[in-house]
Amino acid sequence: MSVALRNVPGGRVASPPPHRPTDPPPYTPLAIASDRCKGCELCIGACPHAVLALDVGVVNPLGYHPVRLIDAAGCTSCALCARVCPDAVFTVFAPRKGA
């Protein structure tokens, strides 16, 4: 233990900060299994709020540009994307209560 403390100023290790509750993770209405998406764009055409787009900066293991959610706040969790997807890449979450 003394070897590790030689490099610490004053030879003391600061105690960790007190535990603070963290903010909940940001809400996302969709989980997309990008590794299975074949980029057919059926979901993009079916989305009434135009919140989905192909991610042309990414190529998944299948060799396709997967779809991504471009506006989480605009998504209403209507699940039309999931209904038309032939590869079942979408998991749709209900909106938060009170939101």
ABEGO torsion letter per residue (X at the ends): XAAAAAABBGGBBBBBBBBBBBBBBBBBABBBBAAABAGAGAAAAABAAGABBBBAABBBAAGBBBBBBABAAABAGAGAAAAABAAGABBBBBBBBGX
